[in-house]
Amino acid sequence: MGELVLAAKITHVPSIWLSLQPGKHFGIRRPAELALSEVGRRARERGADTFLIADTHWMNSIGFHLNGKERHSGSYASHELPHFIHDLEYDYPGNPELAELARQEIVAGGQKGLVHTYRDLGLEYATLVPMYFMNPDSNIRVLPIGCNVYSSIEENRRIGEALMRAIRHSDNKVAFLASGSLSHAFPDNEVAESLLNDVSSEINRKVDMAVLDMWTTGRAAEFIDMLPDYNRRCSGEGAMADTAMLFGMLGWRDYKGSGEQLCPYFGSTGTGQVVVDFAVPGHDTMASR
Ligand SMILES: [Fe+2]
């Protein structure tokens, strides 16, 4: 029987990639780099064989999609920000079997689930940037699920539950990554570059801080009750589908665990970013918190 061994909300902002490059931005996201590496270390320590990643940059408009390729390899340039991320070569094993199990459970739950293996369906940077730090030797399999930008929080709760059933029916030890922002109010173009290290509004920053407090003190029900409004008012990235899937997997309002914040909250071109490792129910780390 398969097992969820890690569940984390993670950042993937391109400025983390910039932070690795020589020049004026070198090192600006060092705490986030270290936090992503730490999530990878914990995944390996807990025996994870697969990263299942809710990728908010694989934006779907109809249905729920999994990239079930046997092998993900290629070279990536961001269409959104080509000057930030380009020539990123990657090569990771995939997990077609878990993709198919996830599809079956999504369909069994009454939703539209599809698995694809198209040659030209590559990975997006909400997968690639974290994988660079977490999976440097490409030993852990990679399975992205897209985020439907027109889906509701409730739909994504059910997707999270379906993913959890699929993991239990598999032979895999899975680390789930919700790869997306907290608040995500992208600034106007004319001021965007001046907000490289800032959040767009003080209101968004304060709401993000309140959310982090709920996560780290085990107040899941309080957070879940405000999640649809949080998504709407704070311009959720990818409809906050990644976060709803994460909590759907963990038990939704009944989740009694808490998150461990692995880097300071930071603003990045107007958006709120963080890395938080959530205790997984029934797993050893839950008891050690
Ligand atoms: Fe993003």
Residues whose N, C-alpha, C, O or C-beta is under 5 A from the ligand:
A	BS01	LIG	none
